[in-house]
Amino acid sequence: MSSTDTPTSRPNPVVTFLQRRWLSVLLVVVAVVFVAQNRQPVRVHLLATTVTTPLWVALTAVLVLGLAAGTFRIRRAGRRDR
């Protein structure tokens, strides 16, 4: 080995992980902060029922319903275009 050769060093796996998935890590941190700040119970009224649940659960349920409705609409529009 000559004096100009440098041993190949492996990149730090944590740094590599963060470089590839920084947006996912950021979204997880935001989600954890959101849950921590929205733990107070709320009453949700829907038709004839009333449910008491933490605010973050209610908002997450609405998000999931919205994502499901959007996915259904996109898939249905895709079939219609064929």
PLY file of the C-alpha trace (Angstrom):
ply
format ascii 1.0
element vertex 82
property float x
property float y
property float z
element edge 81
property int vertex1
property int vertex2
end_header
0.00 0.00 0.00
1.52 3.33 -1.00
1.32 6.54 1.02
-1.32 7.98 -1.33
-3.74 5.10 -0.85
-6.36 5.57 1.79
-8.20 2.72 3.36
-11.80 2.55 2.27
-14.01 3.54 5.12
-17.60 2.52 5.40
-20.13 5.32 5.74
-21.91 5.60 9.04
-25.18 3.59 8.71
-27.14 6.13 10.76
-26.07 8.96 8.46
-26.92 6.89 5.40
-30.34 6.05 6.82
-31.11 9.70 7.59
-29.91 10.87 4.17
-32.25 8.45 2.42
-35.26 8.76 4.70
-35.15 12.26 6.17
-38.70 13.12 5.11
-40.10 9.96 6.72
-38.21 10.67 9.94
-39.48 14.25 9.95
-43.09 13.10 9.45
-42.81 10.62 12.31
-41.45 13.34 14.60
-44.31 15.67 13.60
-46.84 12.88 14.22
-45.43 12.18 17.69
-45.56 15.88 18.59
-49.13 16.08 17.24
-50.26 13.15 19.39
-48.48 14.53 22.47
-50.20 17.89 22.13
-53.70 16.57 21.33
-54.41 14.06 24.08
-57.37 15.86 25.66
-60.71 14.05 25.35
-63.39 15.39 23.03
-66.98 14.36 22.46
-67.78 13.44 18.88
-71.44 13.41 17.86
-72.39 11.37 14.80
-76.03 10.72 14.03
-77.53 9.29 17.24
-74.28 8.34 18.96
-71.78 10.25 21.06
-68.25 9.00 21.55
-65.61 10.42 23.90
-62.13 9.94 22.52
-58.78 11.75 22.49
-58.65 14.49 19.86
-55.79 12.86 17.97
-57.82 9.65 17.53
-60.78 11.58 16.12
-58.60 13.56 13.72
-56.69 10.45 12.63
-59.99 8.66 11.95
-61.15 11.56 9.76
-57.79 11.52 7.94
-58.06 7.78 7.26
-61.64 8.17 6.00
-60.55 10.99 3.71
-57.64 8.98 2.34
-59.92 5.99 1.73
-62.50 8.17 -0.07
-59.80 9.78 -2.22
-58.29 6.41 -3.09
-61.70 5.02 -4.00
-62.44 7.99 -6.24
-59.06 7.83 -8.00
-59.39 4.09 -8.64
-62.93 4.50 -9.90
-61.90 7.33 -12.24
-59.06 5.15 -13.54
-61.44 2.34 -14.42
-63.80 4.74 -16.17
-60.99 6.06 -18.38
-60.21 2.60 -19.77
0 1
1 2
2 3
3 4
4 5
5 6
6 7
7 8
8 9
9 10
10 11
11 12
12 13
13 14
14 15
15 16
16 17
17 18
18 19
19 20
20 21
21 22
22 23
23 24
24 25
25 26
26 27
27 28
28 29
29 30
30 31
31 32
32 33
33 34
34 35
35 36
36 37
37 38
38 39
39 40
40 41
41 42
42 43
43 44
44 45
45 46
46 47
47 48
48 49
49 50
50 51
51 52
52 53
53 54
54 55
55 56
56 57
57 58
58 59
59 60
60 61
61 62
62 63
63 64
64 65
65 66
66 67
67 68
68 69
69 70
70 71
71 72
72 73
73 74
74 75
75 76
76 77
77 78
78 79
79 80
80 81
